[in-house]
Amino acid sequence: MAVAEPSPAANSRQQMTKREVYNEVLRRLKESPNVEEVEQPGFDDQLWAHFNRLPTRYALDVNVERAEDVLMHKRLLQLAHDPLNRPAFEIRLVQVPPITADGNTDDSTRPSSLRNRGPQSIHPPPAFGSSPNLIALALEDGDSTVRGLQYSRPMHEITFSTDDKPKVLSQLTTLLAEVGLNIQEAHAFSTTDGYSLDVFVVDGWPYKEIEQLRTVIKKELLKIENRYLPKRLLKAHVDEQEQTVIPREIDHLKIPNDGTDVWEIDPRLLKFGKQVASGTYGDLYKGTYCNQEVAIKILKPDQINADCRKDFAQEVFILRKVRHRNVVQFIGACTQSPSLCIVTEFMSGGSVYDYLHKRKGTFKLPSLLRVAINISKGMDYLHQNNIIHRDLKAANLLMDEHDVVKVADFGVARVKAQSGVMTVETGTYRWMAPEVIEHKSYDHKADIFSYGIVMWELLTGKIPYEYLTPLQAAVGVVQQGLRPTIPKNAHRKLAELLRKCWQQDPTSRPDFSEITEILQQIAKEVEDEGDDRRKEKSSGGFLSVLKRGLN
């Protein structure tokens, strides 16, 4: 489903610069009789600093007619500085703008003080306007028509601010789902100094009053806090060499071992070379182990917590049992603090993501099909062994010196439960299956959806939904059936396969064994077509020489 075109009002905002938006917001605030804050010394500079903390996209998206919203965002970000206030949040009832009979928003017939509101409505519009998709959704039921204009039902806008830590969006969307709210539009921003501002427009709350909703959300936030409380209470000691706090529980990780394999590595035998990548929880180095080139993923001691420890143990548990040409080869692990690390074969070709987006490489169709088959075979092997990857994307696909592609990074992979389904949200939003985003039960078919997005990535060399934030993409996938646009010149059977992979209904998606077979058939057809063209070219050249000889 195509993304709806921005409204004329949105287009006019997009043409403004950050400075122009700031000036307009400042002017409106100073003209408002209800904003005493503008009289405080240095207010102008503080407001400009607020805009500069946030990305330019914030200024371009914010509804300048609701200048007071900017002050609310500024206040929430200030509250979030205190850990006791996190996450700071605000809830309000919002009204989607009126709609004309032809489906366009139209405020021109109303007084300026009531524009963007329903008839006699005291409810403001969302802070960042509203997309045509949101407007259409709001009109689905309970609408009224006044003087040719339709007025939609109110929704709720919930704005959170907290420290910009990993998985914060996942936690917030899970929280809203637990309350029974449906996210219809979302805007996520990160500040330059490490805080987040996340705005959700939701429906599903049956009451207009907000105090009860506020109480329910506070209770859910306490549940999240209690879930992570044991980590704070763990007794810790200070490692004298590293001078970092390490929980006593992780001095040595217990990972199941049936005695048939030996994978514990003596860290003294590892030699570290250059660092090749860095993440939130760990760093990746090129190195050697017993004179063999290896990749060493070492966890950052100051980032180790219960969740990190669990993911580490799970990754080792899975890696030690898999052996396949298209799965990165596990060599061993160190499970004694502070040297928690995983050692695998070194993949000199780097990741497919880096090849496409950093080195600006491209795959011609025969090479693309070869890569797609490599990935499909590796994933088929994992699924045959009841392993669900859960974070399949180009960044987790590595290439060796022979351009063989292998599936890597099993930090969030899991062995399929006996019931065959899971409900925990994990992965990366741009590649995530809709059932995972919605926290519904899911199984190995979630990997198939992600694979379809990866194939599109190979085909186009682009980042999925690059014009949207990750959270906006997730909302679009679930609520609007959003999918990447397949190039018109794509191979017909390949395009058909992509559509099968990202079907909304998981049961309609093919298995990897079927995908491999389809890709091999396409590869054979492409090869035969290439042979025919070469024969025609060769035959044409021979006839040309023969003709010249006869003349």
HUQUI-V480282 format. One record per pair of residues at least 4 apart in sequence whose C-alpha atoms are under 7 Angstrom apart, sorted by the first residue. I is the first residue (numbers start at 1). J is the second residue. D is the distance in Angstrom with one decimal. If there is no record, write none. Layout:
i & j & d
I & J & D
I & J & D
This chain:
i & j & d
1 & 480 & 6.9
1 & 481 & 5.8
1 & 482 & 5.0
1 & 483 & 6.3
2 & 482 & 6.7
4 & 132 & 6.3
4 & 133 & 6.6
6 & 10 & 5.7
6 & 11 & 6.3
6 & 131 & 6.8
7 & 11 & 6.3
8 & 12 & 6.2
9 & 13 & 6.4
10 & 14 & 6.2
11 & 15 & 6.5
12 & 16 & 6.9
13 & 60 & 5.9
14 & 60 & 5.4
16 & 20 & 5.9
16 & 21 & 6.4
16 & 60 & 6.9
17 & 21 & 6.3
18 & 22 & 6.2
18 & 56 & 6.2
18 & 59 & 5.5
18 & 60 & 6.8
19 & 23 & 6.1
20 & 24 & 6.2
21 & 25 & 6.1
21 & 59 & 6.2
22 & 26 & 6.0
22 & 48 & 6.8
23 & 27 & 6.1
24 & 28 & 6.2
24 & 64 & 6.9
25 & 29 & 6.1
25 & 64 & 5.8
25 & 67 & 5.2
26 & 30 & 6.2
27 & 31 & 6.2
28 & 32 & 6.2
28 & 67 & 6.4
29 & 35 & 6.5
29 & 67 & 6.3
29 & 68 & 6.9
30 & 38 & 6.2
38 & 43 & 5.8
42 & 46 & 6.2
43 & 47 & 6.1
44 & 48 & 6.3
45 & 49 & 6.1
46 & 50 & 6.3
47 & 51 & 6.6
48 & 52 & 6.2
49 & 53 & 6.1
50 & 54 & 6.8
50 & 74 & 6.5
51 & 59 & 6.9
53 & 191 & 5.0
53 & 192 & 5.2
54 & 58 & 6.3
54 & 189 & 6.8
54 & 190 & 6.3
54 & 191 & 4.7
54 & 192 & 6.5
56 & 60 & 6.4
57 & 61 & 6.0
58 & 62 & 6.0
61 & 128 & 5.5
62 & 127 & 6.1
62 & 128 & 4.5
63 & 127 & 5.5
63 & 128 & 5.0
63 & 129 & 5.6
66 & 127 & 6.6
68 & 72 & 6.6
69 & 73 & 6.3
69 & 127 & 6.2
70 & 74 & 6.1
71 & 75 & 6.1
72 & 76 & 6.2
73 & 77 & 6.3
74 & 78 & 6.3
75 & 79 & 6.3
76 & 80 & 6.2
76 & 88 & 5.8
76 & 89 & 6.7
76 & 161 & 5.8
77 & 81 & 6.9
77 & 161 & 5.7
79 & 85 & 6.1
79 & 88 & 6.3
80 & 85 & 5.8
80 & 86 & 5.3
80 & 87 & 6.3
80 & 88 & 5.8
80 & 161 & 5.9
80 & 162 & 5.0
80 & 163 & 6.8
82 & 86 & 6.9
86 & 162 & 5.2
87 & 160 & 6.2
87 & 161 & 5.4
87 & 162 & 4.6
88 & 160 & 5.7
88 & 161 & 5.2
88 & 162 & 6.4
89 & 158 & 7.0
89 & 159 & 5.4
89 & 160 & 4.3
89 & 161 & 6.2
90 & 158 & 5.8
90 & 159 & 5.3
90 & 160 & 6.7
91 & 156 & 6.9
91 & 157 & 5.8
91 & 158 & 4.6
91 & 159 & 6.6
91 & 210 & 6.8
92 & 156 & 5.7
92 & 157 & 5.5
92 & 158 & 6.8
92 & 210 & 6.7
93 & 123 & 6.0
93 & 154 & 6.4
93 & 155 & 5.8
93 & 156 & 4.5
93 & 157 & 6.3
93 & 208 & 6.8
94 & 123 & 5.2
94 & 124 & 5.1
94 & 125 & 5.1
94 & 126 & 5.7
94 & 154 & 5.4
94 & 155 & 5.3
94 & 156 & 5.5
94 & 157 & 6.3
95 & 117 & 6.0
95 & 118 & 6.6
95 & 123 & 5.6
95 & 124 & 5.7
95 & 125 & 4.8
95 & 152 & 7.0
95 & 153 & 6.7
95 & 154 & 4.6
95 & 155 & 6.3
96 & 125 & 5.6
96 & 130 & 6.8
96 & 135 & 6.1
96 & 152 & 6.0
96 & 154 & 6.7
97 & 105 & 6.3
97 & 116 & 4.7
97 & 117 & 5.7
97 & 118 & 6.8
97 & 125 & 6.6
98 & 105 & 5.6
98 & 106 & 6.2
98 & 107 & 6.9
98 & 116 & 6.7
98 & 117 & 6.9
98 & 118 & 6.3
98 & 149 & 6.1
98 & 150 & 5.6
98 & 151 & 4.8
98 & 152 & 6.8
99 & 103 & 5.6
99 & 104 & 5.4
99 & 105 & 4.5
99 & 106 & 6.1
99 & 149 & 5.5
99 & 150 & 5.0
99 & 151 & 6.5
100 & 104 & 5.3
100 & 105 & 6.1
100 & 106 & 6.2
100 & 148 & 6.3
100 & 149 & 4.7
100 & 150 & 6.2
101 & 148 & 6.3
101 & 149 & 6.5
107 & 115 & 5.3
107 & 116 & 6.1
110 & 114 & 6.3
110 & 115 & 5.7
111 & 115 & 6.2
116 & 125 & 6.0
117 & 121 & 5.7
117 & 123 & 6.6
117 & 124 & 6.1
117 & 125 & 6.5
118 & 151 & 5.4
125 & 129 & 6.5
126 & 130 & 6.5
126 & 157 & 6.6
130 & 134 & 6.1
130 & 135 & 6.7
131 & 135 & 6.4
132 & 136 & 6.1
133 & 137 & 6.2
134 & 138 & 6.2
134 & 184 & 6.5
134 & 185 & 6.9
135 & 139 & 6.5
136 & 140 & 6.8
138 & 152 & 5.4
138 & 153 & 6.0
139 & 143 & 5.8
139 & 152 & 5.1
139 & 153 & 7.0
142 & 153 & 6.4
143 & 150 & 6.6
143 & 151 & 5.8
143 & 152 & 5.2
143 & 153 & 6.3
144 & 150 & 5.6
144 & 151 & 5.6
145 & 149 & 5.4
145 & 150 & 4.3
145 & 151 & 6.4
146 & 150 & 6.3
155 & 201 & 6.8
155 & 202 & 6.0
155 & 203 & 5.3
156 & 201 & 5.8
156 & 202 & 5.4
156 & 203 & 6.3
157 & 199 & 7.0
157 & 200 & 5.6
157 & 201 & 4.4
157 & 202 & 6.2
158 & 199 & 5.8
158 & 200 & 5.2
158 & 201 & 6.5
159 & 198 & 5.7
159 & 199 & 4.4
159 & 200 & 6.3
160 & 197 & 5.8
160 & 198 & 5.2
160 & 199 & 6.4
161 & 196 & 5.4
161 & 197 & 4.7
161 & 198 & 6.4
162 & 195 & 5.7
162 & 196 & 5.5
163 & 194 & 6.0
163 & 195 & 4.2
163 & 196 & 5.9
164 & 168 & 6.9
164 & 190 & 6.7
164 & 194 & 5.3
164 & 195 & 4.5
164 & 196 & 4.9
167 & 171 & 6.2
168 & 172 & 6.2
169 & 173 & 6.1
170 & 174 & 6.0
171 & 175 & 6.1
172 & 176 & 6.3
173 & 177 & 6.2
174 & 178 & 6.2
175 & 179 & 6.5
175 & 220 & 6.4
176 & 180 & 6.5
176 & 181 & 5.4
177 & 181 & 5.4
177 & 182 & 6.7
180 & 204 & 6.3
181 & 202 & 6.0
181 & 203 & 5.8
181 & 204 & 4.7
181 & 205 & 6.4
182 & 202 & 5.3
182 & 203 & 5.4
182 & 204 & 5.9
183 & 200 & 6.4
183 & 201 & 6.0
183 & 202 & 4.6
183 & 203 & 6.9
183 & 475 & 6.8
184 & 201 & 5.7
184 & 202 & 5.4
184 & 475 & 6.6
184 & 479 & 6.8
185 & 200 & 5.9
185 & 201 & 5.1
185 & 472 & 6.8
185 & 475 & 6.6
186 & 199 & 5.6
186 & 200 & 4.5
186 & 201 & 6.3
186 & 471 & 6.4
186 & 472 & 5.5
187 & 198 & 5.8
187 & 199 & 5.1
187 & 200 & 6.6
187 & 472 & 6.6
188 & 197 & 6.0
188 & 198 & 4.4
188 & 199 & 6.3
188 & 469 & 7.0
188 & 471 & 6.8
189 & 196 & 5.7
189 & 197 & 5.1
189 & 198 & 6.2
190 & 194 & 6.8
190 & 195 & 5.8
190 & 196 & 4.5
190 & 197 & 6.3
191 & 195 & 5.2
191 & 196 & 6.1
210 & 214 & 6.1
211 & 215 & 6.2
212 & 216 & 6.3
213 & 217 & 6.2
214 & 218 & 6.2
215 & 219 & 6.4
216 & 220 & 6.4
217 & 221 & 6.1
218 & 222 & 6.3
219 & 223 & 6.4
220 & 224 & 6.5
221 & 225 & 6.3
222 & 226 & 6.1
223 & 227 & 6.1
224 & 228 & 6.6
225 & 229 & 6.0
229 & 233 & 6.7
230 & 234 & 6.3
231 & 305 & 6.5
231 & 306 & 6.3
234 & 247 & 6.0
235 & 247 & 5.9
235 & 248 & 6.1
236 & 245 & 6.2
236 & 246 & 5.6
236 & 247 & 4.3
236 & 248 & 5.4
237 & 245 & 5.9
237 & 246 & 5.8
237 & 247 & 6.5
237 & 248 & 6.6
238 & 243 & 5.9
238 & 244 & 5.7
238 & 245 & 4.9
238 & 246 & 6.3
239 & 243 & 5.3
239 & 244 & 5.9
239 & 245 & 6.7
244 & 301 & 6.5
244 & 302 & 6.0
245 & 302 & 6.4
246 & 301 & 6.6
250 & 337 & 6.6
251 & 336 & 5.7
251 & 337 & 5.0
252 & 335 & 5.7
252 & 336 & 4.6
252 & 337 & 6.4
253 & 335 & 5.4
253 & 336 & 6.8
255 & 313 & 6.1
255 & 317 & 6.6
263 & 331 & 6.9
263 & 332 & 4.5
263 & 333 & 6.2
264 & 332 & 5.8
264 & 333 & 5.3
264 & 334 & 5.7
265 & 332 & 5.8
265 & 333 & 5.5
265 & 334 & 5.3
266 & 334 & 6.9
267 & 334 & 6.6
269 & 289 & 6.0
269 & 290 & 6.7
270 & 288 & 6.0
270 & 289 & 5.0
271 & 287 & 5.4
271 & 288 & 5.2
271 & 289 & 6.6
272 & 285 & 6.5
272 & 286 & 6.4
272 & 287 & 4.4
272 & 288 & 6.8
273 & 285 & 6.3
273 & 286 & 5.1
273 & 287 & 4.7
274 & 285 & 5.8
274 & 286 & 5.7
275 & 284 & 5.9
275 & 285 & 4.2
275 & 286 & 6.3
276 & 284 & 5.7
276 & 285 & 5.4
276 & 286 & 6.6
277 & 283 & 5.9
277 & 284 & 5.0
278 & 282 & 6.2
278 & 283 & 4.3
278 & 284 & 6.1
279 & 283 & 5.9
281 & 299 & 5.8
281 & 300 & 5.7
281 & 303 & 5.6
282 & 297 & 6.6
282 & 298 & 5.5
282 & 299 & 4.1
282 & 300 & 4.9
283 & 297 & 5.8
283 & 298 & 5.5
283 & 299 & 6.5
284 & 295 & 6.8
284 & 296 & 5.6
284 & 297 & 4.5
284 & 298 & 6.4
285 & 295 & 5.8
285 & 296 & 5.1
285 & 297 & 6.4
286 & 294 & 6.1
286 & 295 & 4.9
286 & 296 & 6.3
287 & 293 & 5.9
287 & 294 & 5.3
287 & 295 & 6.0
287 & 296 & 6.7
288 & 292 & 5.2
288 & 293 & 4.5
288 & 294 & 5.3
289 & 293 & 6.6
289 & 294 & 6.5
293 & 345 & 6.9
293 & 346 & 5.9
294 & 343 & 6.5
294 & 344 & 5.7
294 & 345 & 4.7
294 & 346 & 4.3
295 & 343 & 5.7
295 & 344 & 5.3
295 & 345 & 5.8
295 & 346 & 4.7
296 & 341 & 6.6
296 & 342 & 5.9
296 & 343 & 4.7
296 & 344 & 6.7
297 & 341 & 5.3
297 & 342 & 5.2
297 & 343 & 6.4
298 & 339 & 7.0
298 & 340 & 5.9
298 & 341 & 4.1
298 & 342 & 6.5
299 & 340 & 5.8
299 & 341 & 6.0
300 & 304 & 6.6
301 & 338 & 6.3
304 & 308 & 5.6
304 & 309 & 6.5
305 & 309 & 6.0
306 & 310 & 6.1
307 & 311 & 6.2
308 & 312 & 6.1
309 & 313 & 6.2
310 & 314 & 6.1
311 & 315 & 6.1
311 & 411 & 5.4
311 & 412 & 6.2
312 & 316 & 6.4
312 & 411 & 6.3
313 & 317 & 6.0
314 & 318 & 6.2
314 & 411 & 6.9
315 & 319 & 6.0
315 & 410 & 5.1
315 & 411 & 5.0
316 & 320 & 6.0
318 & 322 & 6.8
319 & 330 & 5.8
320 & 330 & 6.2
323 & 327 & 6.9
323 & 329 & 6.8
324 & 378 & 6.9
326 & 374 & 5.9
326 & 375 & 6.7
326 & 377 & 6.7
326 & 378 & 4.6
326 & 405 & 6.2
326 & 406 & 4.2
326 & 407 & 6.2
327 & 378 & 5.5
327 & 406 & 4.6
327 & 407 & 4.7
327 & 408 & 6.4
328 & 344 & 7.0
328 & 345 & 6.7
328 & 406 & 5.4
328 & 407 & 5.9
328 & 408 & 5.5
329 & 344 & 5.6
329 & 345 & 5.5
330 & 343 & 6.4
330 & 344 & 4.5
330 & 345 & 6.6
331 & 343 & 5.5
331 & 344 & 5.0
331 & 345 & 6.8
332 & 342 & 6.3
332 & 343 & 5.2
332 & 344 & 7.0
333 & 341 & 5.6
333 & 342 & 4.4
333 & 343 & 5.7
334 & 339 & 6.3
334 & 340 & 5.2
334 & 341 & 5.2
334 & 342 & 6.6
335 & 340 & 5.1
335 & 341 & 7.0
336 & 340 & 5.9
347 & 398 & 6.3
347 & 399 & 5.7
347 & 400 & 4.6
348 & 399 & 6.8
348 & 400 & 5.2
348 & 401 & 5.6
349 & 398 & 6.9
349 & 399 & 4.6
349 & 400 & 4.9
349 & 401 & 5.6
349 & 403 & 6.9
350 & 354 & 6.8
350 & 398 & 5.5
350 & 399 & 5.6
351 & 355 & 6.4
351 & 394 & 6.9
351 & 395 & 5.6
351 & 396 & 6.7
351 & 397 & 5.5
351 & 398 & 4.3
351 & 399 & 6.1
352 & 356 & 6.2
352 & 394 & 5.2
352 & 395 & 6.1
352 & 397 & 5.7
352 & 398 & 6.0
352 & 399 & 6.9
353 & 357 & 5.8
353 & 394 & 4.6
353 & 395 & 4.7
354 & 358 & 4.8
354 & 359 & 6.2
355 & 359 & 4.9
355 & 360 & 6.2
355 & 361 & 5.4
356 & 360 & 4.9
356 & 361 & 4.8
356 & 362 & 6.3
356 & 461 & 5.5
357 & 461 & 6.9
362 & 461 & 6.5
363 & 367 & 5.6
363 & 368 & 5.1
363 & 458 & 6.8
364 & 368 & 5.9
365 & 369 & 6.1
366 & 370 & 6.3
366 & 523 & 6.6
367 & 371 & 6.2
368 & 372 & 6.1
368 & 458 & 6.6
369 & 373 & 6.0
369 & 519 & 6.5
369 & 523 & 6.3
370 & 374 & 6.2
371 & 375 & 6.3
371 & 405 & 6.1
372 & 376 & 6.1
372 & 455 & 6.8
373 & 377 & 6.0
373 & 516 & 5.8
373 & 519 & 6.5
374 & 378 & 6.3
374 & 405 & 5.8
374 & 406 & 6.9
375 & 379 & 6.1
375 & 405 & 6.5
375 & 406 & 6.5
375 & 407 & 6.5
376 & 380 & 5.9
376 & 512 & 5.7
376 & 515 & 6.9
376 & 516 & 5.8
377 & 381 & 6.2
377 & 516 & 6.6
378 & 382 & 6.5
378 & 406 & 6.8
378 & 407 & 6.3
379 & 383 & 6.1
379 & 512 & 6.8
380 & 384 & 6.0
380 & 512 & 5.0
380 & 513 & 6.1
381 & 385 & 6.4
382 & 386 & 6.4
382 & 387 & 5.0
382 & 388 & 6.9
383 & 387 & 5.2
383 & 388 & 6.3
383 & 444 & 6.9
386 & 415 & 5.6
386 & 416 & 5.3
387 & 413 & 6.9
387 & 414 & 5.8
387 & 415 & 4.5
387 & 416 & 5.8
388 & 413 & 5.6
388 & 414 & 5.4
388 & 415 & 6.2
388 & 416 & 6.3
388 & 444 & 5.5
388 & 447 & 7.0
389 & 410 & 6.4
389 & 412 & 6.9
389 & 413 & 4.2
389 & 414 & 6.6
389 & 447 & 6.7
390 & 412 & 6.4
390 & 413 & 5.6
390 & 426 & 6.6
390 & 427 & 5.7
390 & 447 & 6.1
391 & 412 & 6.9
391 & 427 & 4.4
391 & 428 & 6.4
392 & 396 & 6.4
392 & 447 & 6.5
392 & 450 & 5.8
392 & 451 & 6.6
393 & 397 & 6.9
393 & 431 & 6.6
393 & 450 & 6.8
393 & 454 & 5.8
394 & 454 & 6.1
396 & 407 & 6.4
396 & 408 & 5.2
396 & 409 & 5.8
397 & 405 & 6.4
397 & 406 & 5.7
397 & 407 & 4.9
397 & 408 & 5.7
398 & 405 & 5.5
398 & 406 & 5.3
398 & 407 & 6.5
398 & 408 & 6.7
399 & 403 & 5.3
399 & 404 & 5.4
399 & 405 & 4.5
399 & 406 & 6.3
400 & 404 & 5.6
400 & 405 & 6.7
416 & 420 & 5.7
417 & 421 & 6.4
420 & 443 & 5.9
421 & 441 & 5.5
421 & 442 & 4.9
421 & 443 & 4.7
422 & 441 & 5.1
422 & 442 & 5.1
422 & 443 & 6.2
423 & 439 & 5.4
423 & 440 & 5.5
423 & 441 & 4.7
423 & 442 & 6.3
424 & 439 & 6.3
425 & 436 & 5.4
425 & 437 & 6.3
425 & 439 & 5.8
427 & 432 & 6.2
428 & 432 & 5.7
429 & 470 & 5.6
429 & 471 & 6.7
429 & 474 & 5.7
430 & 464 & 6.1
430 & 470 & 5.8
430 & 473 & 6.3
430 & 474 & 6.7
431 & 450 & 4.9
431 & 453 & 6.0
432 & 436 & 6.6
432 & 437 & 6.7
432 & 450 & 5.9
433 & 437 & 6.5
433 & 446 & 5.4
433 & 449 & 5.5
433 & 450 & 6.4
434 & 438 & 6.2
434 & 477 & 6.3
434 & 478 & 5.3
434 & 504 & 7.0
435 & 439 & 6.2
435 & 440 & 5.2
435 & 441 & 6.9
435 & 442 & 6.3
436 & 440 & 6.0
436 & 442 & 6.5
437 & 474 & 6.8
442 & 446 & 6.5
445 & 449 & 6.7
445 & 506 & 5.7
445 & 509 & 6.8
446 & 450 & 6.6
447 & 451 & 6.1
448 & 452 & 6.4
448 & 501 & 5.7
448 & 509 & 6.9
449 & 453 & 6.7
449 & 501 & 5.2
449 & 502 & 4.6
450 & 454 & 6.3
451 & 455 & 6.2
452 & 456 & 6.4
452 & 498 & 5.1
452 & 501 & 5.1
452 & 502 & 5.9
453 & 457 & 6.2
454 & 458 & 6.3
455 & 459 & 6.1
456 & 460 & 6.1
457 & 461 & 5.3
457 & 462 & 5.7
457 & 463 & 6.5
457 & 464 & 6.9
464 & 484 & 6.5
465 & 473 & 6.3
465 & 484 & 6.6
468 & 472 & 5.8
468 & 473 & 5.8
469 & 473 & 6.2
470 & 474 & 6.3
471 & 475 & 6.3
472 & 476 & 6.1
473 & 477 & 6.2
474 & 478 & 6.4
475 & 479 & 5.7
476 & 480 & 4.9
476 & 481 & 6.3
476 & 482 & 5.1
477 & 481 & 4.8
477 & 482 & 4.3
477 & 483 & 6.5
486 & 495 & 6.7
490 & 494 & 7.0
490 & 495 & 6.2
491 & 495 & 6.1
492 & 496 & 6.3
493 & 497 & 6.2
494 & 498 & 6.3
495 & 499 & 6.5
496 & 500 & 6.4
497 & 501 & 6.3
498 & 502 & 6.5
499 & 503 & 6.3
500 & 509 & 5.4
500 & 510 & 6.9
501 & 509 & 5.0
501 & 510 & 6.5
502 & 509 & 6.9
503 & 508 & 6.3
503 & 509 & 6.0
510 & 514 & 6.1
510 & 515 & 6.5
511 & 515 & 6.3
512 & 516 & 6.0
513 & 517 & 6.4
514 & 518 & 6.3
515 & 519 & 6.1
516 & 520 & 6.1
517 & 521 & 6.3
518 & 522 & 6.3
519 & 523 & 6.0
520 & 524 & 6.1
521 & 525 & 6.3
522 & 526 & 6.2
523 & 527 & 6.1
524 & 528 & 6.1
525 & 529 & 6.1
526 & 530 & 6.2
527 & 531 & 6.2
528 & 532 & 6.2
529 & 533 & 6.3
530 & 534 & 6.2
531 & 535 & 6.1
532 & 536 & 6.1
533 & 537 & 6.1
534 & 538 & 6.0
535 & 539 & 5.8
536 & 540 & 5.9
537 & 541 & 6.2
538 & 542 & 6.3
539 & 543 & 6.2
540 & 544 & 6.2
541 & 545 & 6.3
542 & 546 & 6.1
543 & 547 & 6.0
544 & 548 & 6.3
545 & 549 & 6.2
546 & 550 & 6.3
547 & 551 & 6.3
